[in-house]
Amino acid sequence: MQIPVVRNVLEANERLASVVRERVKGILTLNLISSPGAGKTSLLERTLTDLSSEFRMAVIEGDLQTDNDARRVAATGVQAVQIDTDGGCHLDANQILRAMDHLDMSNLDILFIENVGNLVCPTEFDLGEDAKVGILSVTEGDDKPEKYPLLFNLAKVLLLNKVDLLPYVNFDVERAAAFARALNKDLPIFQISCTKQQGLRDWYTWLRASVQLKKTQGTL
Amino acid sequence: MHELALAQGMLDIALEELARHNCTRLKLLRVEVGALSGVVCESLSFAFTSLVQGTVHEKAVLDIVRIPLKLRCGSCQCEFEGEHGPGEFSACPQCGEVLGHTVLSGRQMQVTWLEGE
């Protein structure tokens, strides 16, 4: 028998992502995606420390193995829950739903989801977030937006991390920015250094505006 | 790397549709995979084969149809097939614009056709 159908392969995940979306009403939910070592955890440590008096925040940590990142985040005093993907290369919406059961979601302003370090797979899976935040470090090479266009197509903001190392690496900021914006013309790109605490003000301004947008309009 | 999860999603959909049509054995599963989806077709085939091995669906054929990236130019609005790769990132063939194209198709991953008995 021949059966014509049109069904999205990821429909099961997308159904669960809608359930997540219902549960994070009024809470800015950000899906942090980058290669391993680009600085997702450092960015979180900095942001959680600097904005702790301003916002109520929580973190869902995805990790292949170990709870190193969750412990670093928890050390800032912000509630964090770890998802051990046990080798899995991305987070899915079902894992986020289960993780949320372990968080006090009342009165939260921002929920950060630190995805597994990987530029390909996490991009495909909607976690019910308001925005994907791309993080690219200058030590990775300026051709990443060319090689992995989907993340840069879908991200609502791009953080270029470790810019204090620019004098020592062969990284053309203009080139990376041009390719990142090829399929995403208005993508905001902030140049930051988490270790030297440079450029974070623009990121924080973006966060404040986004928290307001989520609370007033329900979306970004 | 996520091809196993995708293959499982495809198979779940296929088996659900088969049951709805009173079929018990999958013969062919056709999926459309967009060029921008980051899927490695060989890995997808391998994952699918691994999943059906030792089941009644073991002989099922996975037919992957690759859907090219279609873009609309951010400047002159003409529609064209995009490519990506070092040095050839989707400049508009008409006006040469590189920035701000809209993705018309090439993101999809969907099951489009099944055959069973």
Interface residues (C-beta under 8 A of the other chain):
Chain A: M1 Q2 I3 P4 V5 V6 R7 N8 V9 L10 E11 A12 N13 G88 C89 H90 D92 N118 V120 C121 T123 E124 F125 D143 E146 K147 Y148 P149 L150 N153 A178 F179 R181 A182 L183 N184 K185
Chain B: M1 H2 A5 L6 G9 M10 D12 I13 E17 L18 H21 C23 V31 L36 S37 G38 L71 G74 H84 G85 P86 F89 S90 V98 L99 G100 H101 T102 V103 R107 Q108 M109 Q110 V111 T112 W113 L114 E115 G116 E117
